């Protein structure tokens, strides 16, 4: 399968046969470009068509969701992890755009639509979780507990949000990460983009595989919504995978940079921070052998191309799925 190619861009001279203009190779016909400048990556993915397509909200039928009954505790926790990973797109993009990746016009154009897509996908999973209990149960809880009426009910999710570690996570995402990203970009140069694309290719493919795995354990409205969210990852998986493979295979330097970026943190750590319930979620997602195989393929597509020891056995998943 042809993924893409590196194509030079620059100011075209007139006529094209003017002295000093390369007549062959990736720089053919372009002035002020030579082998010291990395060609611009252009893959077969149509970014313009992607940007023009609809990015509608995924509507959840809350009445039907409530009528279907509550989810098992482990499935609810797993959907919570996937919801938070979907919602980490803004933090991920901020880390990428603070480096030379932000100079790539095709990538930034893709991000403009991709961020909206990820927002609606995370919102849909949130709405599934919000409709997990029938309305009368929620109203009874609110009546019994005045704190619930004021929006400060003592739920597990809210207790987690008030935990001191949550505050530290927010400081890291909001203050520390924006400072570190440019420094990392200075060290790795343009090669950091290959790492960013590899990370997002694995994250998107893993999210899609995880959603498919969870869908098999659901029914009713929750299953319909999760299936739709999974399908809407198709475009992002295609874009990031094509970008990553083209960059990794065109130069060893970019392949080394990609390996370094992946070694910093798991692509399943949204925004570079591990979710407290990730291990529980992975046990649910990988309960079936075919789902473990899908999760392995999600990372192997990229890790097989990287130099050094095989990473596919430990990226992007922690120990519970190490042998997957």
WONOR-V8412 format. One record per pair of residues at least 12 apart in sequence whose C-alpha atoms are under 10 Angstrom apart, sorted by the first residue. I is the first residue (numbers start at 0). J is the second residue. Records with the same first field share a line. If there is no record, write none. Layout:
BEGIN
I=J / J
END
This chain:
BEGIN
1=42 / 43 / 241 / 245
2=41 / 42 / 43 / 44 / 237 / 238 / 240 / 241 / 242 / 243 / 244 / 245
3=40 / 41 / 42 / 43 / 44 / 241 / 242 / 244 / 245 / 246
4=25 / 38 / 39 / 40 / 41 / 42 / 43 / 241 / 242 / 244 / 245 / 246 / 248 / 249
5=25 / 26 / 37 / 38 / 39 / 40 / 41 / 42 / 245 / 246 / 249
6=24 / 25 / 26 / 27 / 37 / 38 / 39 / 40 / 41 / 42
7=24 / 25 / 26 / 27 / 28 / 29 / 30 / 32 / 33 / 36 / 37 / 38 / 39 / 40 / 41
8=25 / 26 / 27 / 28 / 29 / 30 / 31 / 32 / 38 / 39 / 40
9=26 / 28 / 29 / 30 / 31 / 32 / 38 / 39
10=28 / 29 / 30 / 31 / 32
11=27 / 28 / 29 / 30 / 31
12=28 / 29 / 30 / 31
13=28 / 30
14=28
15=27 / 28 / 29 / 30
16=28
17=30
18=30
19=31
20=32 / 33
21=33
25=37 / 38 / 39
26=38
37=189 / 190 / 249 / 250
39=103 / 104 / 105 / 246
40=103 / 105 / 106 / 241 / 242 / 245 / 246 / 249
41=105 / 241 / 242 / 245
42=105 / 238 / 241 / 242 / 244 / 245
43=237 / 238 / 241 / 242
44=105 / 234 / 235 / 237 / 238 / 239 / 241 / 242
45=105 / 109 / 234 / 238
46=105 / 106 / 108 / 109 / 110 / 112 / 234 / 238
47=105 / 108 / 109
49=108 / 109 / 112 / 113 / 234 / 235 / 238
50=108 / 109 / 110 / 111 / 112 / 113
51=112
52=112
53=112 / 116
54=112 / 113 / 114 / 115 / 116 / 117 / 118 / 119 / 231
55=115 / 116 / 119 / 120
56=115 / 116 / 118 / 119 / 120 / 122 / 123
57=116 / 119 / 120 / 121 / 122 / 123 / 124 / 126 / 224 / 227 / 228
58=119 / 122 / 123 / 126 / 127 / 224
59=122 / 123 / 124 / 125 / 126 / 127 / 130 / 220 / 221 / 223 / 224
60=126 / 127 / 130 / 220 / 221 / 224
61=126 / 127 / 128 / 129 / 130 / 131 / 132 / 133 / 134 / 220 / 221
62=130 / 133 / 134 / 220
63=130 / 133 / 219 / 220 / 221
64=126 / 127 / 128 / 129 / 130 / 131 / 132 / 133 / 218 / 219 / 220 / 221 / 222
65=127 / 128 / 129 / 130 / 131 / 132 / 133 / 134 / 135 / 136 / 220 / 221
66=130 / 131 / 132 / 133 / 134 / 219 / 220
67=130 / 131 / 132 / 133 / 218 / 219 / 220 / 221
68=130 / 131 / 132 / 133 / 219
69=128 / 130 / 131 / 132 / 133
70=127 / 128 / 130 / 131 / 132 / 216 / 217 / 218 / 221
71=131 / 216 / 217
73=276 / 279 / 280 / 282 / 283
74=213 / 214 / 216 / 217 / 279 / 280 / 283 / 284
75=127 / 128 / 131 / 280
76=128 / 156 / 276 / 277 / 279 / 280 / 283
77=209 / 210 / 213 / 276 / 277 / 278 / 279 / 280 / 281 / 282 / 283 / 284
78=121 / 124 / 125 / 127 / 128 / 209 / 210 / 213 / 225 / 280 / 284
79=121 / 124 / 125 / 127 / 128 / 156 / 274 / 276 / 277 / 280
80=124 / 267 / 269 / 274 / 275 / 276 / 277 / 278 / 279 / 280 / 281
81=120 / 121 / 124 / 125 / 206 / 207 / 209 / 210 / 213 / 267 / 269 / 274 / 277 / 280
82=117 / 118 / 120 / 121 / 122 / 123 / 124 / 125 / 126 / 127 / 128 / 206
83=121 / 122 / 124 / 125 / 268 / 269 / 274
84=117 / 121 / 202 / 203 / 206 / 266 / 267 / 268 / 269 / 270 / 272 / 273 / 274 / 277
85=114 / 116 / 117 / 118 / 119 / 120 / 121 / 122 / 124 / 202 / 203 / 206 / 269
86=114 / 117 / 118 / 119 / 120 / 121 / 122 / 124 / 125 / 269 / 270
87=114 / 117 / 118 / 121 / 267 / 268 / 269 / 270 / 271 / 272
88=110 / 113 / 114 / 115 / 116 / 117 / 118 / 121 / 199 / 269 / 270
89=110 / 113 / 114 / 115 / 117 / 118 / 269 / 270
90=172 / 173 / 176 / 177 / 269 / 270 / 271
91=114 / 172 / 176 / 195 / 198 / 199 / 266 / 268 / 269 / 270 / 271
92=107 / 110 / 113 / 114 / 195 / 199 / 270
93=172 / 173 / 176 / 177 / 180 / 270
94=172 / 176 / 177 / 178 / 179 / 180 / 181 / 183 / 184 / 195 / 270 / 271
95=107 / 177 / 180 / 181 / 184 / 191 / 192 / 194 / 195 / 196
96=110 / 177 / 180 / 181 / 192 / 195
97=176 / 177 / 178 / 179 / 180 / 181 / 182 / 183 / 184
98=177 / 179 / 180 / 181 / 182 / 183 / 184 / 185 / 187 / 188 / 189 / 191 / 192 / 195
99=181 / 184 / 185 / 187 / 188 / 189 / 190 / 191 / 192
100=184 / 188 / 189 / 190 / 191 / 192 / 193 / 194 / 195 / 196
101=192
102=189 / 192
103=189 / 192
106=192 / 196 / 238 / 239 / 242
109=235 / 238 / 239
110=235
113=232 / 234 / 235
116=228 / 231 / 232 / 235
117=228 / 231 / 232 / 235
119=228
120=224 / 225 / 227 / 228 / 229 / 231 / 232
121=228
123=221 / 224 / 225 / 227 / 228
124=221 / 224 / 225 / 228
126=221 / 224
127=220 / 221 / 222 / 224 / 225
128=221
130=221
131=221
140=152
159=275
168=270 / 271 / 272 / 273
169=272
171=270 / 271 / 272
172=270 / 271 / 272
176=270 / 271
183=260
186=256
187=252 / 253 / 255 / 256 / 257 / 259 / 260
188=253 / 256
189=252 / 253 / 256
190=246 / 247 / 250 / 251 / 252 / 253 / 254 / 255 / 256 / 257 / 260
191=252 / 253 / 254 / 255 / 256 / 257 / 258 / 259 / 260
192=242 / 243 / 246 / 247 / 253 / 256 / 257 / 260
193=239 / 242 / 243 / 244 / 245 / 246 / 247 / 248 / 252 / 253 / 254 / 255 / 256 / 257 / 258 / 260
194=243 / 246 / 247 / 253 / 254 / 255 / 256 / 257 / 258 / 259 / 260 / 261 / 262
195=239 / 242 / 243 / 256 / 257 / 260 / 261 / 266
196=238 / 239 / 240 / 241 / 242 / 243 / 244 / 245 / 246 / 247 / 257 / 260 / 301
197=239 / 240 / 241 / 242 / 243 / 244 / 246 / 247 / 254 / 256 / 257 / 258 / 260 / 261 / 266 / 298 / 300 / 301 / 302
198=239 / 240 / 243 / 257 / 258 / 260 / 261 / 262 / 264 / 265 / 266 / 267 / 298 / 301 / 315
199=235 / 236 / 238 / 239 / 240 / 243 / 261 / 266 / 267
200=235 / 236 / 237 / 238 / 239 / 240 / 241 / 242 / 243 / 244 / 266 / 297 / 298 / 300 / 301
201=236 / 239 / 240 / 243 / 261 / 265 / 266 / 267 / 294 / 295 / 296 / 297 / 298 / 299 / 300 / 301 / 302 / 314 / 315
202=235 / 236 / 239 / 265 / 266 / 267 / 268 / 269 / 297 / 298 / 315
203=229 / 232 / 233 / 234 / 235 / 236 / 237 / 238 / 239 / 240 / 266 / 267 / 297 / 298
204=229 / 232 / 233 / 235 / 236 / 237 / 239 / 240 / 293 / 294 / 295 / 296 / 297 / 298 / 300
205=236 / 266 / 267 / 293 / 294 / 295 / 296 / 297 / 298 / 315 / 316
206=228 / 229 / 232 / 236 / 266 / 267 / 294 / 297
207=225 / 226 / 228 / 229 / 230 / 231 / 232 / 233 / 236 / 293 / 294 / 297
208=229 / 232 / 284 / 285 / 290 / 291 / 292 / 293 / 294 / 295 / 296 / 297
209=229 / 280 / 281 / 283 / 284 / 285 / 290 / 291 / 293 / 294 / 297
210=222 / 225 / 226 / 227 / 228 / 229 / 230 / 232 / 284
211=225 / 226 / 227 / 228 / 229 / 230 / 284 / 290 / 293
212=225 / 226 / 229 / 283 / 284 / 285 / 286 / 287 / 289 / 290 / 291 / 293 / 294
213=225 / 226 / 280 / 283 / 284 / 285 / 286 / 290
214=226 / 229 / 284
215=284 / 287 / 290
216=283 / 284
236=297
240=297 / 300 / 301
243=257 / 300 / 301 / 304
244=300 / 301 / 302 / 304 / 305
247=301 / 304 / 305 / 306
248=304 / 305
251=305 / 306
252=306
253=305
254=302 / 304 / 305 / 306
255=305 / 306 / 307
256=305
257=301 / 302 / 304 / 305 / 306
258=301 / 302 / 304 / 305 / 306 / 307 / 310
259=305
261=302 / 310 / 314 / 315
262=310 / 313 / 314 / 315
264=314 / 315
265=313 / 314 / 315 / 316 / 317
266=298 / 314 / 315 / 316
267=314 / 315 / 316 / 317
268=315 / 316
277=316 / 317
278=316 / 317 / 318 / 319 / 320
279=319
281=316 / 317 / 318 / 319 / 320
282=319 / 320
284=320
285=319 / 320 / 323
286=320
288=323
289=323
290=323
291=320 / 321 / 322 / 323
292=323
293=323
294=315 / 316 / 320 / 323
295=311 / 312 / 313 / 314 / 315 / 316 / 320 / 321 / 322 / 323
296=311 / 323
297=311 / 314 / 315
298=310 / 311 / 312 / 313 / 314 / 315 / 316
299=311 / 312 / 314 / 315
302=314 / 315
311=323
END
